[in-house]
């Protein structure tokens, strides 16, 4: 078994000090009530999502020393109901020659007696390099966690020398799963000619891996495909990934970096799967990237996304950095298939957060005496305008659904995001202290955005036709740091 090393002791001591300060002091202004956030520092990609024999685990890239990022570890939460989440500390730190510059994105496979954790170890070599074609080592590393909480030694599965010669040094983010006795893995990659792609690998034991094939578009669609996730739903394959370097458009693909999926065709064997359609945005909001999915014991496909965006500070900012932390994960979303298109909706377990229904009627301002709420609007027809705290506006003009911020102190640089729609039938809004998740038409279109109302209450005003149901949520925090 692997004993705790010196670096782990330093990192965990730092986090413990921060936790004690927070627990002993007043709540920070923008702390969330039901979204997983870092206790201190920086959070990004969800990692290692799994249903571990009835315990849900959500790990994430975590930089505890700096709210702007810096050296990446993994932080961890667990839950028994997908609603109440408990922070468990820092299970992985960069403590070997294979991952000395960061524990990057990865995934987890649940075995009978252990969790197999497989991730990218980032290494930057000293010297003058571009860290694309030279100077970087991205290693696939495995470490196992046993039921008693102890860990195996880390093992190097693949190094940059094992990747196809047409790849740059940007190969990362292994997503691993088992089908029967076979193991499969996809990794994101950047080709030498700067075309993004995904590499598919196979293994008999999760230790010895063999390259099988490339999945990519006929024409270049960005220079790097990050955080790939190949999954099967209702007999159909889908490739989820986050391409970098795609031209931004007015009504889709609007963020600096994108996240979406492409339908695939093929049999049960993933090696037969081929791209079969256009790229579809997972989310049209300002703050969404690097999603990962997993399957629950009851067969549901659940998605978490990073409610943040790298390199967006030239456009909009996140004021929680002044409080010593940045970013969070979305709520768990169930992914379903309807007429060839994927839908996302908050898992049904989140309904348990509802405390009482509040008066809410179209044309009248409703007041929530709290910073969080759950709103459902059905029976919608024609154009509408939904105002949240007056200056956050979701609207529909017959062709486009738009989310815009009319007050910069509410959006901190966030202005407008749009999505095409022929109609809007219903809307659901989950509002936490400093984040909105908006689901349109049963989750066909989703907007995730940070927002920062200074008021101690929230207001809702629907201008248009619709039947409103508004819930105040329980006072307790569902996130235990």
C-alpha positions in Angstrom: 0.0 0.0 0.0 1.2 3.5 -0.7 2.0 5.7 2.4 1.2 9.4 2.4 4.3 11.3 1.0 5.6 14.7 2.0 3.8 16.6 -0.8 0.5 15.1 0.1 1.0 16.1 3.7 1.7 19.7 2.7 -1.3 20.0 0.3 -3.7 18.4 2.7 -2.5 20.6 5.6 -3.1 23.7 3.4 -6.6 22.6 2.6 -7.3 21.7 6.3 -6.2 25.2 7.4 -8.5 26.8 4.8 -11.4 24.6 5.8 -10.9 25.5 9.5 -10.9 29.2 8.7 -14.0 28.9 6.6 -15.9 26.8 9.2 -15.0 29.2 11.9 -15.9 32.3 10.0 -18.9 33.8 8.2 -20.1 32.5 4.9 -18.6 34.0 1.8 -20.9 36.1 -0.3 -21.0 33.9 -3.3 -20.8 30.4 -1.7 -23.2 28.0 -3.2 -25.9 25.9 -1.5 -26.3 23.0 -3.9 -23.4 23.2 -6.4 -20.0 21.6 -5.6 -17.4 24.2 -5.2 -13.8 24.2 -4.0 -13.2 25.1 -0.4 -10.4 27.3 -1.6 -8.4 27.8 -4.8 -9.4 26.8 -8.3 -11.8 24.0 -9.6 -12.1 22.9 -13.2 -12.8 19.6 -15.1 -15.0 17.0 -13.4 -13.0 13.7 -13.2 -13.5 10.1 -12.0 -17.3 10.3 -11.9 -18.8 7.0 -10.8 -21.4 5.1 -8.9 -19.3 3.1 -6.5 -21.7 0.5 -5.2 -24.2 3.1 -4.1 -21.8 5.9 -3.2 -21.6 8.6 -5.9 -18.1 10.1 -6.4 -17.3 13.3 -8.1 -13.6 14.2 -8.4 -12.3 17.4 -10.1 -9.1 19.1 -11.0 -8.2 21.2 -8.0 -5.5 23.9 -7.5 -5.7 24.6 -3.7 -2.8 27.1 -3.6 -4.1 29.7 -6.1 -7.6 30.8 -7.2 -6.1 31.5 -10.6 -5.1 27.9 -11.2 -1.5 26.8 -10.9 -0.5 23.2 -9.8 -3.3 20.8 -10.3 -4.3 18.0 -7.9 -7.6 16.2 -7.6 -10.3 17.2 -5.1 -13.1 14.8 -4.2 -16.8 14.8 -3.1 -19.1 11.9 -2.4 -22.8 11.6 -2.0 -25.4 8.8 -1.3 -28.3 10.6 -3.0 -26.9 13.0 -5.7 -28.2 15.9 -3.5 -26.1 16.1 -0.4 -22.3 16.2 -1.2 -19.5 15.9 1.3 -16.0 17.2 0.5 -13.4 14.5 1.2 -10.1 16.3 0.6 -7.3 15.8 -1.9 -6.9 12.2 -2.9 -4.3 12.7 -5.7 -1.3 15.1 -5.9 1.5 15.4 -8.4 4.2 13.4 -6.6 6.0 11.3 -9.2 8.2 12.0 -12.2 5.3 11.0 -14.4 2.9 13.8 -13.1 5.2 16.3 -11.4 3.5 19.3 -13.2 -0.1 18.3 -12.6 -2.7 15.6 -12.0 -4.8 16.3 -15.1 -8.2 15.0 -16.2 -9.1 11.3 -16.0 -11.8 8.7 -15.1 -12.6 5.8 -12.8 -13.7 2.3 -13.4 -15.4 0.5 -10.5 -14.2 -3.0 -10.0 -15.4 -5.5 -7.3 -12.7 -4.8 -4.8 -11.2 -1.4 -5.9 -11.5 1.8 -7.9 -9.2 1.9 -10.9 -8.3 5.6 -11.4 -6.7 6.5 -14.7 -5.6 10.0 -15.5 -3.1 12.2 -17.4 0.1 13.1 -15.7 1.5 16.4 -17.0 5.2 17.0 -17.3 7.0 20.1 -18.7 10.6 19.6 -19.6 13.1 22.4 -18.9 14.3 24.4 -21.9 13.0 26.4 -24.9 9.9 24.5 -26.1 6.5 25.2 -27.5 5.1 22.4 -25.3 3.0 21.3 -28.2 5.5 19.5 -30.4 8.3 19.4 -27.9 8.9 19.8 -24.2 5.8 18.1 -22.8 5.2 14.6 -21.6 1.5 13.6 -21.1 1.5 10.2 -19.4 -1.4 7.8 -18.8 -1.2 6.8 -15.1 -3.2 4.3 -13.1 -3.6 4.1 -9.3 -6.1 1.9 -7.5 -8.1 2.7 -4.3 -9.2 -0.1 -2.1 -12.3 -0.3 0.1 -10.4 0.6 3.2 -9.3 3.9 1.7 -5.7 2.9 1.0 -4.0 3.3 -2.4 -1.8 1.2 -4.6 1.4 2.7 -6.0 1.0 4.7 -9.2 1.8 2.8 -12.4 2.7 4.2 -15.8 0.5 2.8 -18.5 1.4 4.9 -21.5 4.0 7.6 -22.2 4.2 10.1 -25.1 6.5 7.6 -26.8 3.6 5.1 -27.0 1.3 7.5 -28.9 1.0 7.4 -32.7 3.8 9.4 -34.5 1.2 11.7 -36.1 0.3 13.1 -32.7 1.8 16.1 -31.0 2.6 16.0 -27.3 -1.0 17.0 -26.6 -2.6 13.7 -25.9 -4.6 13.7 -22.7 -7.9 13.1 -20.7 -8.4 9.4 -20.7 -12.0 8.3 -20.4 -12.1 4.5 -19.6 -14.9 2.0 -19.4 -15.5 -1.7 -19.4 -17.7 -3.8 -21.7 -17.9 -7.4 -20.4 -14.2 -8.5 -20.0 -12.8 -5.8 -22.3 -11.6 -2.4 -21.4 -11.8 0.6 -23.7 -10.3 4.1 -23.5 -10.6 7.3 -25.5 -8.0 10.1 -25.2 -8.1 13.6 -26.7 -5.3 14.5 -29.2 -3.8 17.1 -31.4 -2.4 16.0 -34.7 1.0 17.3 -36.0 -1.0 19.4 -38.6 -3.2 20.9 -35.9 -6.3 18.9 -36.4 -8.2 17.7 -33.4 -9.1 14.0 -32.9 -9.8 11.2 -30.5 -7.7 8.1 -30.1 -9.5 4.8 -29.2 -7.6 2.2 -27.2 -8.4 -1.4 -26.0 -7.1 -3.6 -23.2 -7.8 -7.0 -21.7 -6.9 -6.0 -18.2 -6.8 -2.2 -17.8 -3.0 -2.4 -17.7 -1.7 -3.2 -21.2 -3.2 -0.9 -23.8 -3.3 -1.2 -27.6 -4.1 1.6 -30.0 -7.1 0.8 -32.2 -8.2 3.7 -34.3 -8.6 7.5 -34.8 -12.0 9.3 -34.6 -12.0 12.6 -36.3 -13.9 14.8 -38.7 -13.3 14.8 -42.4 -12.4 18.5 -42.3 -10.5 19.9 -39.4 -12.8 21.0 -36.5 -10.5 22.7 -34.2 -6.9 21.9 -33.3 -7.5 19.9 -30.1 -10.3 17.6 -28.9 -10.2 17.7 -25.1 -12.1 15.6 -22.6 -13.5 12.9 -24.9 -16.3 10.7 -23.7 -17.6 7.9 -25.9 -20.9 6.4 -24.6 -23.9 4.3 -25.7 -27.4 5.4 -25.0 -30.5 3.5 -26.1 -28.5 1.5 -28.6 -26.7 4.6 -30.1 -23.2 5.8 -29.7 -22.3 9.4 -29.0 -18.9 11.1 -28.9 -18.8 14.0 -26.4 -15.7 16.2 -26.6 -14.5 19.8 -26.1 -12.8 21.1 -29.2 -10.4 24.0 -29.1 -9.8 26.4 -32.0 -13.3 26.3 -33.6 -14.6 29.5 -35.2 -17.2 31.1 -33.0 -20.7 31.8 -34.4 -23.5 34.1 -33.5 -26.2 31.6 -32.4 -24.1 28.5 -31.6 -20.5 27.7 -30.8 -20.3 31.0 -29.0 -17.6 30.5 -26.3 -13.9 30.7 -26.7 -13.8 26.9 -26.1 -16.7 24.6 -26.9 -18.3 21.4 -25.5 -20.7 19.2 -27.5 -21.4 15.9 -29.0 -21.7 14.1 -32.4 -24.0 11.1 -33.0 -22.3 8.0 -34.2 -23.3 4.8 -36.0 -22.0 1.4 -35.3 -22.6 -1.9 -33.5 -22.1 -2.7 -29.8 -18.3 -2.8 -30.3 -17.0 0.8 -30.0 -14.3 0.0 -32.6 -17.1 0.0 -35.2 -18.5 3.4 -34.2 -18.2 6.2 -36.8 -19.2 9.9 -36.7 -22.7 10.3 -38.2 -23.9 13.9 -37.9 -23.1 17.5 -36.9 -21.6 18.8 -33.7 -24.3 19.8 -31.2 -23.5 22.2 -28.3 -24.1 20.7 -24.9 -24.7 24.1 -23.4 -25.3 27.7 -24.8 -24.4 29.6 -21.6 -21.2 31.5 -20.7 -19.9 29.0 -18.1 -19.7 25.4 -19.3 -16.8 23.2 -20.3 -15.2 19.7 -20.2 -18.3 17.6 -19.2 -18.0 14.0 -18.3 -20.7 11.3 -17.9 -21.1 8.1 -16.1 -23.8 5.3 -15.7 -25.6 4.7 -12.5 -26.7 1.3 -11.1 -30.2 1.9 -12.4 -29.0 2.6 -15.9 -29.2 6.4 -16.1 -26.5 8.4 -17.9 -25.5 11.3 -15.7 -23.5 14.3 -16.8 -21.5 16.9 -14.8 -19.9 19.9 -16.4 -17.3 22.4 -15.2 -19.3 25.6 -14.6 -16.5 27.8 -15.8 -14.4 28.7 -18.8 -10.6 28.9 -19.3 -9.1 32.0 -20.9 -12.4 33.9 -20.8 -11.2 36.7 -18.5 -10.7 39.1 -21.4 -14.5 38.9 -21.9 -16.0 38.2 -18.5 -14.7 37.6 -15.0 -15.5 35.6 -11.8 -15.5 37.9 -8.7 -15.2 35.0 -6.3 -11.5 35.1 -6.9 -11.5 38.0 -4.4 -12.9 35.4 -1.9 -10.1 33.0 -2.6 -11.9 30.5 -4.9 -13.2 30.1 -8.4 -15.6 27.9 -10.3 -17.8 24.9 -9.5 -19.5 21.9 -11.0 -23.0 21.9 -12.5 -25.7 19.9 -10.8 -25.9 16.2 -11.9 -28.0 16.1 -15.1 -29.7 13.0 -16.6 -29.0 12.6 -20.3 -31.8 11.1 -22.4 -32.4 10.5 -26.1 -35.4 12.0 -27.9 -35.8 11.9 -31.6 -32.1 11.6 -32.3 -31.2 14.5 -30.0 -29.8 14.4 -26.4 -31.6 16.2 -23.7 -30.3 17.2 -20.2 -32.3 17.7 -17.1 -31.5 17.9 -13.4 -31.7 14.5 -11.8 -35.0 13.8 -10.2 -33.4 13.6 -6.7 -32.9 17.3 -6.7 -36.7 17.8 -6.4 -36.1 16.9 -2.7 -34.6 20.3 -2.2 -37.9 22.1 -2.6 -39.3 23.5 0.6 -42.5 25.3 -0.3 -44.3 26.7 -3.3 -44.4 30.5 -3.6 -47.0 32.7 -5.4 -46.0 33.2 -9.0 -48.1 34.4 -11.9 -47.3 35.7 -15.4 -47.3 39.4 -15.4 -46.7 39.8 -11.7 -43.3 40.1 -9.9 -42.8 37.1 -7.5 -40.3 37.5 -4.6 -38.1 34.7 -3.3 -37.0 35.6 0.3 -33.7 33.8 -0.3 -30.8 33.5 -2.8 -31.8 30.2 -4.3 -34.9 28.9 -6.0 -36.4 26.4 -8.5 -38.8 27.7 -11.2 -40.8 25.7 -13.7 -42.9 27.4 -16.5 -45.2 25.3 -18.7 -47.8 26.0 -21.3 -45.7 28.6 -23.0 -46.8 30.0 -26.4 -45.3 32.7 -28.5 -42.6 35.4 -27.6 -41.9 36.0 -23.9 -39.4 37.8 -21.6 -38.4 36.2 -18.2 -36.7 38.7 -15.9 -34.7 37.4 -13.0 -33.7 40.2 -10.5 -34.8 42.6 -13.2 -31.6 42.7 -15.3 -31.0 39.0 -16.1 -33.3 38.3 -19.1 -34.2 35.1 -20.8 -36.3 35.9 -23.9 -37.8 34.3 -27.1 -38.6 36.3 -30.2 -40.0 33.5 -32.3 -36.7 32.4 -33.7 -34.0 32.8 -31.0 -33.9 32.0 -27.3 -31.5 34.6 -25.7 -29.9 34.9 -22.3 -28.6 38.4 -21.6 -27.4 40.5 -18.7 -28.4 44.2 -18.8 -26.4 45.1 -15.7 -22.6 44.5 -15.8 -22.5 44.3 -12.0 -24.8 41.2 -12.3 -23.0 39.5 -15.1 -19.4 40.9 -14.7 -18.9 41.1 -18.5 -21.3 38.5 -19.6 -23.6 40.0 -22.2 -25.6 37.7 -24.4 -25.8 34.1 -25.6 -28.4 32.8 -28.1 -29.8 29.5 -29.4 -32.1 28.9 -32.4 -35.6 27.5 -31.6 -38.9 27.3 -33.5 -40.9 27.5 -30.3 -40.5 27.4 -26.5 -42.9 25.1 -24.7 -41.4 25.1 -21.2 -38.5 26.5 -19.1 -36.9 25.4 -15.9 -34.5 27.6 -13.9 -32.3 26.3 -11.1 -30.8 29.3 -9.3 -28.1 29.0 -6.7 -26.4 31.9 -5.0 -24.0 32.6 -7.9 -25.0 30.3 -10.7 -28.0 29.8 -13.0 -28.9 26.6 -14.9 -31.7 27.2 -17.4 -33.3 24.2 -19.2 -35.5 25.0 -22.3 -38.0 22.6 -23.9 -37.4 19.6 -21.6 -33.6 20.2 -21.7 -33.2 20.3 -25.5 -31.4 23.7 -25.0 -29.5 24.6 -21.8 -27.8 27.8 -20.6 -25.4 27.7 -17.7 -24.1 31.0 -16.4 -22.7 32.5 -13.3 -24.5 35.5 -11.9 -23.8 37.7 -8.9 -26.9 39.5 -7.5 -26.0 41.5 -4.5 -29.6 41.5 -3.0 -30.5 39.0 -0.3 -33.6 38.0 -2.2 -34.5 37.1 -5.8 -37.3 38.2 -8.1 -39.1 36.6 -11.0 -41.2 38.3 -13.6 -42.7 36.5 -16.7 -43.9 38.8 -19.5 -45.8 36.5 -21.7 -47.9 33.3 -21.6 -47.1 30.5 -19.2 -48.0 28.7 -16.0 -45.5 29.4 -13.3 -44.5 27.2 -10.4 -41.9 28.6 -8.1 -40.3 26.9 -5.1 -38.3 28.2 -2.3 -35.5 25.7 -1.4 -34.5 24.3 1.9 -32.4 26.6 4.1 -29.6 24.0 4.7 -26.5 23.8 2.5 -26.4 20.7 0.5 -22.6 21.1 0.2 -20.5 20.1 3.2 -17.0 21.4 3.1 
